[in-house]
């Protein structure tokens, strides 16, 4: 397979590097010329529990994203992975990457939150756009050294629409439109390639529910860890923190019910379980705050506030953490 990876952060290098090691043709598109020069000149490595995987120069290519618009049409590209933060999924980036996709190229989105799939579909109207939900953990220990901090499950599916009520309500379920057999076969082939590369990857026939399930978890854990500046597990160390988690879970459940979105009957138990299983992890939102970067809170808690307002549901907890995290953004 020929795979273009937009975004060479920890997760992009992890997925791309393991696919390269499995024999796939991968090109990374980096934010800066300096990063592409570093990767092309010295390669990079992936540290795992069972050893270190070396990706040597020449086994892949890396280019600055600004050069993407000068590329020939991507007729032979099988997949384009979008692995940037959601805040970068805007018109300038999408315009740069359009020429990388040919008529048969599948687009796979790895972003947190909601709202990005419809933007990508607008930019690539002739291509099937899929979503990936992954629990893989990776961090950059150095500019060319990735640590696979947690092995997880990657689910790939075809979101049917951006409207949660239309997709997930009982009426919407009755009117679901199949994405088509060729698309499903293509996605199944990718899942097999990822499995062969060392990931646990499966197809989901209900990725919309998976997306909103992950949103519930991220909307509870991420802003609180960012505000309190603690790892995930520390959210369970005091009654006050647990009450805040419970409030955010309760509000999300009410928002989902108002939109007809199926919800776990005990969302707090699910969030608590994630806090325990990822106790030592630093959330992506906390990492952004510590690095002085803009977070993805607009696409997580901000989107839930929009949904609450649309359904005339009160969500004071989400509105408060949304505004507080935004206040931490660089001026």
C-alpha positions as CSV (number, residue, x, y, z in Angstrom):
1,X,0.0,0.0,0.0
2,X,1.0,3.6,-0.6
3,X,0.2,5.7,2.4
4,X,0.5,9.5,2.9
5,X,0.6,10.5,6.6
6,X,-0.2,14.1,7.4
7,X,1.4,14.9,10.8
8,X,4.6,13.4,12.0
9,X,3.9,13.7,15.7
10,X,4.3,10.7,18.1
11,X,1.2,8.9,16.8
12,X,1.9,9.6,13.2
13,X,5.4,8.3,13.5
14,X,4.2,5.2,15.5
15,X,1.7,4.2,12.9
16,X,3.8,5.1,9.9
17,X,7.0,3.6,11.2
18,X,5.4,0.2,12.0
19,X,3.7,0.2,8.6
20,X,7.1,0.9,7.0
21,X,8.6,-1.9,9.0
22,X,5.9,-4.2,7.6
23,X,6.8,-3.3,4.1
24,X,4.3,-0.6,3.2
25,X,5.3,2.6,1.2
26,X,4.9,5.5,3.6
27,X,5.5,9.2,3.2
28,X,5.4,11.6,6.2
29,X,4.3,15.2,5.8
30,X,5.8,17.4,8.5
31,X,5.0,20.8,9.8
32,X,8.5,22.1,9.3
33,X,11.4,21.6,6.8
34,X,13.7,20.9,9.7
35,X,11.7,17.9,10.8
36,X,11.6,16.3,7.4
37,X,15.4,16.9,7.0
38,X,16.0,15.2,10.4
39,X,13.8,12.2,9.5
40,X,15.3,11.8,6.0
41,X,18.8,12.2,7.2
42,X,18.8,10.1,10.3
43,X,15.6,8.0,10.4
44,X,13.9,7.4,13.7
45,X,13.2,4.6,16.1
46,X,10.2,3.2,18.0
47,X,10.8,1.9,21.5
48,X,8.5,-0.9,22.6
49,X,8.4,-3.2,25.6
50,X,9.9,-6.0,23.5
51,X,12.7,-4.0,21.9
52,X,13.5,-1.1,19.6
53,X,12.5,-0.8,16.0
54,X,14.9,1.1,13.8
55,X,13.5,2.9,10.7
56,X,16.5,3.7,8.6
57,X,16.9,6.6,6.1
58,X,15.6,5.6,2.7
59,X,13.0,3.2,4.0
60,X,10.5,6.0,3.9
61,X,10.3,9.6,2.8
62,X,9.4,12.8,4.6
63,X,8.5,16.2,3.1
64,X,7.3,19.6,4.5
65,X,3.5,19.9,4.2
66,X,4.0,23.2,2.3
67,X,5.3,21.2,-0.6
68,X,2.2,19.0,-0.8
69,X,0.3,21.3,-3.2
70,X,3.1,21.0,-5.8
71,X,2.9,17.2,-5.9
72,X,1.5,15.4,-9.0
73,X,-2.1,14.1,-8.5
74,X,-2.1,11.1,-6.0
75,X,-3.6,8.6,-8.4
76,X,-1.6,5.7,-6.8
77,X,-2.2,6.7,-3.2
78,X,-4.2,4.1,-1.3
79,X,-4.7,5.9,2.0
80,X,-4.2,9.4,3.4
81,X,-4.0,9.4,7.2
82,X,-4.9,12.8,8.8
83,X,-2.9,12.6,12.1
84,X,-2.7,16.3,13.1
85,X,-4.6,17.9,16.0
86,X,-8.1,18.8,15.1
87,X,-7.4,22.5,15.3
88,X,-5.2,22.1,12.2
89,X,-8.1,20.5,10.2
90,X,-8.9,23.8,8.5
91,X,-9.0,25.1,4.9
92,X,-5.2,25.9,4.6
93,X,-4.1,22.4,5.5
94,X,-6.9,20.7,3.5
95,X,-6.1,22.7,0.4
96,X,-2.4,21.7,0.7
97,X,-3.3,18.0,0.9
98,X,-6.0,17.8,-1.8
99,X,-3.5,16.8,-4.5
100,X,-2.2,13.9,-2.5
101,X,-5.5,12.0,-2.9
102,X,-6.5,10.2,-6.1
103,X,-10.0,9.0,-7.1
104,X,-9.7,5.8,-5.1
105,X,-7.8,7.1,-2.1
106,X,-9.4,6.5,1.3
107,X,-9.1,9.3,3.9
108,X,-8.7,8.2,7.6
109,X,-9.2,10.8,10.4
110,X,-7.6,10.2,13.8
111,X,-8.7,13.4,15.5
112,X,-10.3,13.7,19.0
113,X,-13.6,15.5,19.4
114,X,-16.3,16.0,16.7
115,X,-16.9,18.3,13.8
116,X,-13.8,17.4,11.7
117,X,-15.3,14.7,9.5
118,X,-17.7,17.1,7.7
119,X,-14.8,19.5,7.0
120,X,-12.7,16.7,5.5
121,X,-15.6,15.5,3.4
122,X,-16.1,19.0,2.1
123,X,-12.5,19.1,0.9
124,X,-12.5,15.5,-0.5
125,X,-16.1,15.1,-1.9
126,X,-15.1,12.2,-4.2
127,X,-13.3,10.2,-1.5
128,X,-14.6,7.9,1.2
129,X,-13.7,9.5,4.6
130,X,-13.4,7.2,7.6
131,X,-12.7,7.8,11.3
132,X,-10.3,5.9,13.5
133,X,-10.7,5.6,17.3
134,X,-7.5,4.4,18.9
135,X,-6.3,3.7,22.4
136,X,-2.7,3.4,21.3
137,X,-0.3,5.5,23.4
138,X,2.8,7.2,22.1
139,X,5.1,10.0,23.1
140,X,8.2,11.7,21.6
141,X,11.2,11.1,23.8
142,X,13.3,12.9,21.3
143,X,12.9,14.4,17.8
144,X,13.6,11.0,16.2
145,X,12.7,8.7,19.1
146,X,9.1,7.5,19.7
147,X,8.1,5.6,22.8
148,X,5.1,3.3,22.4
149,X,3.7,3.9,25.9
150,X,0.6,1.8,25.6
151,X,-0.7,-0.8,23.1
152,X,-4.3,-0.5,22.4
153,X,-7.2,-1.1,20.0
154,X,-7.8,0.8,16.8
155,X,-11.3,0.8,15.4
156,X,-12.0,2.0,11.8
157,X,-15.4,2.9,10.6
158,X,-17.4,5.0,8.2
159,X,-19.3,7.8,9.9
160,X,-22.6,8.2,8.2
161,X,-23.3,11.9,9.0
162,X,-22.3,14.8,11.1
163,X,-25.8,15.0,12.7
164,X,-25.8,12.9,15.8
165,X,-29.5,12.7,16.1
166,X,-29.9,11.6,12.4
167,X,-27.4,8.8,12.9
168,X,-27.9,7.5,16.3
169,X,-31.6,8.0,17.1
170,X,-33.9,5.1,16.5
171,X,-35.4,6.9,13.5
172,X,-32.0,7.6,12.1
173,X,-30.9,3.9,12.6
174,X,-33.9,2.8,10.4
175,X,-32.7,5.1,7.6
176,X,-29.0,4.3,7.7
177,X,-27.3,4.2,4.3
178,X,-24.6,1.6,3.7
179,X,-21.3,3.1,2.7
180,X,-21.0,0.5,0.0
181,X,-19.3,-2.8,-0.3
182,X,-16.1,-1.5,-2.1
183,X,-15.5,1.0,0.7
184,X,-15.9,-1.7,3.4
185,X,-13.5,-4.0,1.5
186,X,-10.9,-1.3,1.3
187,X,-11.2,-0.5,5.0
188,X,-11.0,-4.2,5.9
189,X,-7.8,-4.5,3.9
190,X,-6.3,-1.6,5.8
191,X,-7.3,-3.2,9.1
192,X,-5.5,-6.3,8.1
193,X,-2.4,-4.4,7.1
194,X,-2.4,-2.6,10.5
195,X,-2.7,-5.9,12.2
196,X,0.2,-7.4,10.2
197,X,2.2,-4.3,11.2
198,X,1.7,-5.0,14.9
199,X,-1.5,-3.2,15.8
200,X,-4.8,-4.6,17.0
201,X,-7.1,-3.1,14.4
202,X,-10.8,-4.0,13.7
203,X,-13.7,-2.6,11.7
204,X,-16.6,-1.0,13.5
205,X,-20.0,-0.9,11.9
206,X,-21.1,1.7,14.4
207,X,-18.2,4.2,14.5
208,X,-20.6,7.0,15.3
209,X,-21.4,5.5,18.7
210,X,-17.7,4.9,19.2
211,X,-16.9,8.6,18.5
212,X,-19.5,9.8,21.0
213,X,-18.3,7.3,23.5
214,X,-14.8,8.6,23.3
215,X,-16.0,12.2,23.4
216,X,-17.8,11.5,26.7
217,X,-14.5,10.2,28.2
218,X,-12.3,13.0,26.8
219,X,-14.7,15.7,27.8
220,X,-14.6,14.5,31.5
221,X,-10.9,13.6,31.9
222,X,-9.0,16.0,29.6
223,X,-10.1,19.4,30.9
224,X,-9.8,18.5,34.5
225,X,-6.3,17.1,34.1
226,X,-5.4,20.2,32.2
227,X,-6.8,22.6,34.9
228,X,-5.4,20.6,37.8
229,X,-2.2,19.6,36.0
230,X,-2.3,16.0,37.2
231,X,-2.2,12.6,35.4
232,X,-5.4,10.8,34.7
233,X,-5.4,8.6,37.8
234,X,-5.1,11.6,40.2
235,X,-8.6,12.7,39.3
236,X,-9.8,9.9,41.6
237,X,-7.7,10.9,44.6
238,X,-10.3,13.2,46.3
239,X,-14.0,13.5,46.6
240,X,-14.1,17.0,45.1
241,X,-12.3,15.7,42.0
242,X,-14.6,12.7,41.6
243,X,-17.7,15.0,42.0
244,X,-16.4,17.2,39.1
245,X,-15.9,14.1,37.0
246,X,-19.4,12.9,37.9
247,X,-21.0,16.3,37.0
248,X,-19.4,16.4,33.6
249,X,-20.5,12.8,32.9
250,X,-24.0,13.5,34.0
251,X,-24.2,16.6,31.8
252,X,-22.9,14.7,28.8
253,X,-25.5,12.0,29.3
254,X,-28.3,14.6,29.4
255,X,-27.0,16.2,26.2
256,X,-26.9,12.8,24.5
257,X,-30.4,11.9,25.6
258,X,-31.7,15.2,24.3
259,X,-30.2,14.4,20.9
260,X,-31.3,10.7,20.8
261,X,-27.7,9.5,21.1
262,X,-27.3,6.1,23.0
263,X,-25.4,6.5,26.2
264,X,-23.8,4.2,28.7
265,X,-26.3,3.9,31.6
266,X,-23.4,4.6,34.0
267,X,-21.0,6.9,32.2
268,X,-19.1,7.7,35.4
269,X,-18.2,4.1,35.9
270,X,-16.7,4.0,32.4
271,X,-14.7,7.2,33.0
272,X,-13.5,6.0,36.3
273,X,-12.3,2.7,34.7
274,X,-10.4,4.7,32.1
275,X,-8.8,6.9,34.8
276,X,-7.6,3.7,36.6
277,X,-6.3,1.9,33.5
278,X,-4.4,5.0,32.3
279,X,-3.5,6.3,35.8
280,X,0.0,7.4,34.9
281,X,-0.9,9.0,31.5
282,X,-0.7,12.7,30.8
283,X,-3.7,13.7,28.7
284,X,-3.2,15.4,25.4
285,X,-4.9,18.5,26.7
286,X,-2.6,18.7,29.7
287,X,0.4,18.2,27.4
288,X,-0.7,21.2,25.2
289,X,-1.2,23.4,28.3
290,X,2.3,22.5,29.6
291,X,3.8,23.2,26.2
292,X,2.0,26.6,25.9
293,X,0.0,25.4,22.9
294,X,-3.7,25.8,22.0
295,X,-5.7,22.8,23.2
296,X,-8.6,20.9,21.5
297,X,-11.1,22.0,24.1
298,X,-13.2,23.8,21.5
299,X,-13.8,20.5,19.7
300,X,-14.5,18.5,22.9
301,X,-16.3,20.5,25.6
302,X,-17.0,23.4,23.3
303,X,-18.9,21.1,20.9
304,X,-20.9,19.6,23.8
305,X,-21.8,23.2,24.9
306,X,-23.1,23.8,21.3
307,X,-25.1,20.6,21.4
308,X,-26.5,21.5,24.8
309,X,-27.6,25.0,23.6
310,X,-29.2,23.5,20.5
311,X,-31.2,21.1,22.6
312,X,-31.9,23.7,25.3
313,X,-30.1,21.6,28.0
314,X,-28.1,23.1,30.8
315,X,-24.4,22.2,30.9
316,X,-22.7,24.6,33.3
317,X,-19.9,22.2,34.1
318,X,-18.8,21.9,30.5
319,X,-19.2,25.6,29.8
320,X,-17.0,26.4,32.9
321,X,-14.2,24.0,32.0
322,X,-14.3,25.0,28.4
323,X,-13.8,28.7,29.3
324,X,-11.2,28.0,31.9
325,X,-9.1,25.9,29.6
326,X,-9.4,28.5,26.8
327,X,-8.1,31.0,29.3
328,X,-4.9,29.0,29.5
329,X,-4.3,29.3,25.8
330,X,-1.5,31.6,24.7
331,X,-2.6,35.2,24.1
